[in-house]
Amino acid sequence: MNRPHVGFYVHYHGLGHKHRAEAIMRHLDCDCTVITSRCGDAAWSGKHLIDVMDLPSDIDDVPDHGYRHRQEVPALHYAPLWTDNITARVAAYTGWLQDAKPDLMVVDVSAEISMLTRLASIPQVVVRQHGRRDDDAHHNAYAAAISLLAPFPESWEDDITPSWVRQKTIYLNGFRREPEKTPQTIPQHERPTVVVMFGRGGHADAHAPLRSAANECPDFQWLVIGLDDDEHHPAGPANLSFLGWQESPQDIYRHADVVVTAAGHNSVMEIGSYRRPMIAIAQDRPFDEQIRKARILDREGLAVGLSRWPEAGSWPRLLDRARRLDTSQWDRVFQEDGAQQAASYLTSTAQWAAKQKRLQTETSPCPSV
């Protein structure tokens, strides 16, 4: 029997969606096609990955007069007018659905792609994210899916999530991307270490707050990943080091006494998988995604969750609180491999969908009324 064909729409913002798809595809017993934008030429891995399709990006070459109309449709998050890239994007995606006829689509994430998938009569599973997702576009995308996939356990559910969304959700244990190489041996420091992690992007305003934090806590060695030193200012305190971008940050934070990170899903999961005491600071994201996640992490005792960067003078108390966390509580989050759980569910769902499609082609059409 042929393997079912599953398409993965992978959002192009950051690398978290890519890493999540690859972690699932590593275990998925289905033929897979990735559909994405802006990162189609990147290296992709998957057990049965057969193709990567690079769609025109919906944020490139958008005219100003068209961009002003982007949020006029409550059922959609983003629908500018007079944008050739979007016209080509829609045609390319729906054309691929017509030609490939995948048994199942996994949409991570886009309300517009979800609507196009449903309109094209293809069953889909939509990936959920934390945040205040009570707008029409999210609810329509959730309603268009046969089920929802939450890359977090049910204990992480938000109090504001409607019951009908919970009932459609398949909850997963934690998973993270596999280390790409053997961990390096990192020099040990005489003082306990605080590792501060920054992702890609501009953080020009972070140097002064970091110098202040290091001065507040001279008994700690502060190591900053993802940010270079500020050459326009005098050297910071001796217990503060800027390590720049690191391809394998886990080599540095896996033995840290405290890790300070944004409350992004993949960063939090990877740090939690190493059972490190964590301070998760929400960054400004649409739909309060990181603010809601930071609250949940704090509620569950998995991290010190903060809605914004701490005020001056509060770091000694926060570090002490983080070091008192019971990091063994992460054992429940990683009780099973969430990527394997997702792959098992998607394989069975794709097999079911393929069977339904065969029944449709084998059944005689109903007589006209």
N, C-alpha and C positions, 0 to 999 in steps of 0.2 A: 504493500500500500504506500502511495506517495505521501511524503510529509506535507502537512498543511503549509500554506504560505502566509506569513505574518509581516505586515508592514509596520515600521516604527517611524512615526513623525517625531523628530527630535528637535526641540527648540534650540535656537542658536545663541541664546544669551548665556555667556559663561560656558564652562565645561561640565557642570554638574549633571545636566540632562544627558550629555554624551556618555559620561562615566556610568550613569544609572542604566542606560540602554545596553551598554557593553557588558555590564555585570549580569544582566538578565540573559542576554544572548549567549553568554558563555555556557549556560545550562539548557537553553531552549532547544527542544527536539522538533524544530520547524525550520523551513527555509525562511530566511529573513531578508527584507529590503529596508534600508534606512533612507528616509526622506528628510532632508534638512536644508538649511541655507547657510552660506558663509563658512561652512566647515566641511563641505562635501569632499574637498581634496585632502582632508586630514587623514591620518592613519586610523582605520577602524578595524575592530576585531570582533569576531563572533563565530560560534561553533558552526553554523550553517549560513553564514552571511553570503548572499549571492550578488548583491548590488548596493551601491550608494547613489542616490539621486540628489543632485544639488539644485534646489528650486531657486528661482530669482527671489531676492530678498524683498520683503514688503516695506522695508524702511529706507531703501536706496532710491535716490532720484525722485523723491516725493515733492511736487511743486508746493510752494507755500500756500497758494490759494486752494489746493486740494487737501493739504494737511489740516486746514482749519475745519474741515468737515469730518474729521476722523472719528469723532465720538457722537455722531448724531443718531446712531441706530442703537437702541437699548439692547437688542439681541446680540450685538457684536461689540468687542472692545476697541477695534481699530479698523476703520474702513474709509481711508482717504479717497477722494475722487481724482479723476484725470491722471492716474499713475499707471504708465505702461507696464512697469515691473509687476504690479499687482495683477493686471490683466493677464500677463504672461504666466505669472505664478499660478493663478487659478486654472488656466488652461492646461498647464503642464501637470498639475496635480490630478485634476479630474481626468485628463487624458491617460495618465498612468493607471488610475483606478479602472478605467474602461479596458485598457490593454492587459493589465496584470490580473485584475479581478482577485485581489488578495482575499483570503478567507476571513482575515481579521486585521483591523488596524489598532495599534496602540498609539494614542495621541498624548504626547508629553512635551509641551502643552500649547494649546491654541484654541480659543473659542471658534475662530473662523475656520480652521482646519476641521474641527469637530463638526460644524454645521455642514461643510462641504461633503464630508464623509457620509453623514447621515442622508443628505440629499441625493448622494450617489448610490444609496441603498446598500452600503457596506457596513457590517457590524463593527463596533469599535469598543475598546476599553479606554477610558479616560483616566489619566493619572491626576491625583489630587495633590494639592499643596496646602500648607497652613496659610492662615490669613483670613481676613473678613471677606469671604467669597459669597456674599448674599445678593449680588447684583444679578440682573436678568441674564447677562451673557454667560456667567458661570452656571447658573441654574439651568439654562437651556442646554449648555454643553453636557452637564451631568444627566439631564433628562434624555439627551440623544444617545447616551451610551447604554450598552447592555449591562455594564457594571463599571465600578470605579476601583482604581488601584491606589491604595494609600501606602507609600513607602515608609510607614511608621506603624508601631503597634497601636492597638485600640486604646491602651492606657494614655496615649498622647492625643486623643481626640479632644477637640476644642469644645468648650461648653456652648458656644454659639452655633454649632453645626446642627442643621435641621435633622429630624429623625429620619426623613425619607432618604436623605443623603447617606446617613449612617447605614441604613438598611441595604443600600446598593453597594457599599464599600467592602472590598476585600482588604483586610489589614495584614501587614507584613512585619516580620521581625527586621532588625537592622541589617544593612549590608553596606559594604564599601568596596571601592576598587582594590584590586590586588596590588601589592607592592611590585614595582617593575624590576627590582633587583635586590640582591642581598643587602640588608641594612649596613650602613657604614658605622664604624666605631667613632663616636663623638667624644671629644675631650670632656672630662669631668671638671666641674667647677667647685671651688671650695665653698661657695655660698649656694643656698637653694636657688633654683632657676625659675624665672617666669618667662615663658615663650609667648610672644605676641605675634599673631598671624594676620597678615593682610593678603587679600586676593589681588588679582590683576586690576589695574585702574589707578587713578590719581589719588594720592593721599598726602598732598603737599602740606596740609594743615595739621598733620599728625605729629610732627617732630616736637613741637613745644609741649603738648600734653604728655608725650612719652618722657621727655626730659623731666617734667614735673613729677610724673609717677615714679621714675627711678630715684629722684631726690627724696621723695616721701618714704621710700622703702630701701634704704642703703644696705640692708642685710640680705637683699636678693640680687642675683645677677639677672639682668633683663636682656633677653635675646629677641630681636625683632626680625621676623621673616617676611619677605615680600616688599621691603622698603629699604632704599639706600639712604645713607647718611645725607644730611643737608649740608652741602658744601658752602652755602652762603652764611652759615651761622657757626659760632665757635663750637668746639668739640663738647659733646654732652658729658654727663658724669661718667666716672670710670666704670661704673657697674651697668652701663648701657652700651649694647653693641648692635649695629645694623648689619644684617647678614644678606640683604638683597633677596632677589628671587631664588627660590630653591625648588628644583624639580622633584625632590623627595623630602618634603618637610617633615614627614614622620620620623626620619632619622634623627631629627633634632627634638621634636616635642614628645617622643615616646617615653622619655625618661624625665620630662619636666615635672617640677613640683606643682606648678599651676600653668595652664594654657589659657590665654586670653584670645578670643576669636569672635568674629561676627557670628550672628545666629543663623547662618545659612545652613541648609539641611545637610549637604554632603560634608562640610567641614565639621559640623557637630557630630555626625555619625562616625566619621573617621577618628576623631579625637576620643569619642566615647568608646570605640572599639579597643582602644589602648588603655581604657580605664584611667584616664588622667583627670585630676581635678580641673574643673573648667569654669571660666567666667565667660558667658555668652552675651555679647553686647549687640543689640539690634541695630542694623543699619536701615536707612530709609529705603524701603522697597514698596512697590505697588501693593495695595490691599492690606497694608500693615503685616505683611507676611512674617518678617523677622520679629516684630514686636509680639505678635501672638505666639510664635514659637518660643521666644525667650521666656514668656510667662509660663508656658507649659513646662519647659525644662525646669524652671524654678519651682513650680508647683509639684513636680514629680521628684524633686530632690536630686536631679541629675546634673545640675549646674547652677551657678549663681546667674540668674537671668536678669538682664538690665535692658531697659527701653532706650537708653542713650549712654553716651560716654560719661563715666563717673565724674562728679565734682571734685575739685582739688581737696586733698585732705582725707579722702575716703578710701584710698587704696590699702592702707594697713588693715582696716577692718574687712575689706572685701577679700583680700588674700587669706586672712585668717579664716573667714567663713568658707572659702573654697577648699582650703586644706582640711576642713572638718567634714567635708562631704563623704558619704559612704559610696565610694565608686563601685562597690560590688553590686549596686542596684542596676548597673548597666548589664549585668549577667542576664536579667530578664529580657532586656531589649534584644540581646544577641543569643537568645536561647536556641534559635534555629537560624539558618542562613536565609535571609529575606530574599536574596536573588534567586535561590533555588525554589523557594516558595512561589515567587512570581512566575518563574519559568514553568513550574508544574501546573499552576493555574492557567496560564496562557496557552500551554500546549493542549490541555484538555478542552479549553474553551474554543480554540482554533479547530480542534478535531470535531467538536460539536457543530460549529458553524459550517465546516466543510460538509458535514453530513446533511445539514439543512439545505445547503446549496444543491447537493446531489439530488435530494428529494424533490426540490423545485424543478430541476431539469427532467426528472424521471416521471413526474406526475403530469397527467394530461391536463390541459387547461380547462377551466370550468366553462360550460357552454354559455354563450351570451344570453343575457336576460332580455 
